[in-house]
Amino acid sequence: MTRLTTTGRVLGTVLALVALAALSLPAIAGATSHEESTVAAEIKAVIMEGNAFVSKNLKDQDGGISKDGSMQFWSSGGLIQAVAPNSAPSVYESFSLEPKHIKVMELPGGQSAVAMYYSEGSFKLKGKDAVDHYMTRVLEVYVKEDGKWVTRAGHWSPIAAGAGTNQSAVD
């Protein structure tokens, strides 16, 4: 019962953040690059540097998940995944994804933010089928822990005519 209650609270928080993000989209869309907050610039850098790391090393970086874990909906269309902070990083045989049109909304207090962007390209997880036409919308909730931005929640959904991942559970 405690696990369900905690999961319910996390999902409630994520849904509240998504609603807040939707209400704030007009303000985000109207912002120019010179108005970008320090938090937004930091989150964009985390996304771009993480993507560059995977492209170079063919594995995810360690330490990108909150110490409290992360609740995630993956683009495979599966059920919600609880990703532990010490989960093994994904390993790839090939990776050419590009994050595009990143918008970041800083939440009150400056210790959390919501990032929304597109991820497009192709990749092949080790031991899985290749995804040649990956196109998703991404929403990630970041929190600052010990001076570092980490993921607390995420949602990836395929764009029409695009493919999502073929992974449906934490391995």
QUIZI-V333248 format. One record per residue. N is the residue number from 1. RES is the residue in one letter. SS is DSSP state (H for helix, E for strand, L for the rest). PSI is psi as a letter, one per 20 degrees, with the letter a starting at -180 (NA if undefined). Layout:
n->N res->RES ss->SS psi->PSI
n->N res->RES ss->SS psi->PSI
This chain:
n->1 res->M ss->L psi->h
n->2 res->T ss->H psi->g
n->3 res->R ss->H psi->g
n->4 res->L ss->H psi->h
n->5 res->T ss->H psi->g
n->6 res->T ss->H psi->g
n->7 res->T ss->H psi->g
n->8 res->G ss->H psi->g
n->9 res->R ss->H psi->g
n->10 res->V ss->H psi->g
n->11 res->L ss->H psi->h
n->12 res->G ss->H psi->g
n->13 res->T ss->H psi->g
n->14 res->V ss->H psi->g
n->15 res->L ss->H psi->h
n->16 res->A ss->H psi->g
n->17 res->L ss->H psi->h
n->18 res->V ss->H psi->g
n->19 res->A ss->H psi->g
n->20 res->L ss->H psi->g
n->21 res->A ss->H psi->g
n->22 res->A ss->H psi->h
n->23 res->L ss->H psi->h
n->24 res->S ss->H psi->i
n->25 res->L ss->H psi->h
n->26 res->P ss->H psi->h
n->27 res->A ss->H psi->h
n->28 res->I ss->H psi->g
n->29 res->A ss->H psi->h
n->30 res->G ss->H psi->i
n->31 res->A ss->L psi->q
n->32 res->T ss->L psi->r
n->33 res->S ss->H psi->h
n->34 res->H ss->H psi->i
n->35 res->E ss->H psi->i
n->36 res->E ss->L psi->p
n->37 res->S ss->L psi->r
n->38 res->T ss->H psi->g
n->39 res->V ss->H psi->g
n->40 res->A ss->H psi->g
n->41 res->A ss->H psi->h
n->42 res->E ss->H psi->g
n->43 res->I ss->H psi->g
n->44 res->K ss->H psi->g
n->45 res->A ss->H psi->g
n->46 res->V ss->H psi->g
n->47 res->I ss->H psi->g
n->48 res->M ss->H psi->g
n->49 res->E ss->H psi->h
n->50 res->G ss->H psi->g
n->51 res->N ss->H psi->g
n->52 res->A ss->H psi->h
n->53 res->F ss->H psi->g
n->54 res->V ss->H psi->g
n->55 res->S ss->H psi->g
n->56 res->K ss->H psi->g
n->57 res->N ss->H psi->i
n->58 res->L ss->L psi->k
n->59 res->K ss->E psi->q
n->60 res->D ss->L psi->q
n->61 res->Q ss->L psi->q
n->62 res->D ss->L psi->q
n->63 res->G ss->L psi->j
n->64 res->G ss->L psi->i
n->65 res->I ss->E psi->q
n->66 res->S ss->L psi->q
n->67 res->K ss->L psi->i
n->68 res->D ss->L psi->j
n->69 res->G ss->L psi->a
n->70 res->S ss->E psi->p
n->71 res->M ss->E psi->p
n->72 res->Q ss->E psi->q
n->73 res->F ss->E psi->p
n->74 res->W ss->L psi->r
n->75 res->S ss->L psi->i
n->76 res->S ss->L psi->i
n->77 res->G ss->L psi->j
n->78 res->G ss->L psi->a
n->79 res->L ss->L psi->r
n->80 res->I ss->L psi->q
n->81 res->Q ss->E psi->p
n->82 res->A ss->E psi->o
n->83 res->V ss->E psi->o
n->84 res->A ss->L psi->q
n->85 res->P ss->L psi->h
n->86 res->N ss->L psi->k
n->87 res->S ss->L psi->q
n->88 res->A ss->L psi->p
n->89 res->P ss->L psi->q
n->90 res->S ss->L psi->q
n->91 res->V ss->E psi->p
n->92 res->Y ss->E psi->q
n->93 res->E ss->E psi->h
n->94 res->S ss->E psi->q
n->95 res->F ss->E psi->o
n->96 res->S ss->L psi->l
n->97 res->L ss->L psi->q
n->98 res->E ss->E psi->p
n->99 res->P ss->E psi->p
n->100 res->K ss->E psi->q
n->101 res->H ss->E psi->l
n->102 res->I ss->E psi->p
n->103 res->K ss->E psi->p
n->104 res->V ss->E psi->p
n->105 res->M ss->E psi->o
n->106 res->E ss->E psi->p
n->107 res->L ss->L psi->q
n->108 res->P ss->L psi->p
n->109 res->G ss->L psi->i
n->110 res->G ss->L psi->j
n->111 res->Q ss->L psi->j
n->112 res->S ss->E psi->q
n->113 res->A ss->E psi->q
n->114 res->V ss->E psi->p
n->115 res->A ss->E psi->p
n->116 res->M ss->E psi->p
n->117 res->Y ss->E psi->r
n->118 res->Y ss->E psi->q
n->119 res->S ss->E psi->p
n->120 res->E ss->E psi->q
n->121 res->G ss->E psi->b
n->122 res->S ss->E psi->q
n->123 res->F ss->E psi->r
n->124 res->K ss->E psi->o
n->125 res->L ss->E psi->q
n->126 res->K ss->L psi->p
n->127 res->G ss->L psi->j
n->128 res->K ss->L psi->r
n->129 res->D ss->L psi->q
n->130 res->A ss->L psi->q
n->131 res->V ss->E psi->o
n->132 res->D ss->E psi->h
n->133 res->H ss->E psi->l
n->134 res->Y ss->E psi->p
n->135 res->M ss->E psi->o
n->136 res->T ss->E psi->q
n->137 res->R ss->E psi->p
n->138 res->V ss->E psi->p
n->139 res->L ss->E psi->p
n->140 res->E ss->E psi->q
n->141 res->V ss->E psi->p
n->142 res->Y ss->E psi->q
n->143 res->V ss->E psi->q
n->144 res->K ss->E psi->p
n->145 res->E ss->E psi->p
n->146 res->D ss->L psi->l
n->147 res->G ss->L psi->j
n->148 res->K ss->E psi->p
n->149 res->W ss->E psi->p
n->150 res->V ss->E psi->q
n->151 res->T ss->E psi->p
n->152 res->R ss->E psi->h
n->153 res->A ss->E psi->q
n->154 res->G ss->E psi->q
n->155 res->H ss->E psi->p
n->156 res->W ss->E psi->p
n->157 res->S ss->E psi->p
n->158 res->P ss->E psi->q
n->159 res->I ss->L psi->q
n->160 res->A ss->L psi->p
n->161 res->A ss->L psi->j
n->162 res->G ss->L psi->r
n->163 res->A ss->E psi->q
n->164 res->G ss->L psi->a
n->165 res->T ss->L psi->r
n->166 res->N ss->L psi->j
n->167 res->Q ss->L psi->p
n->168 res->S ss->L psi->j
n->169 res->A ss->L psi->q
n->170 res->V ss->L psi->p
n->171 res->D ss->L psi->NA
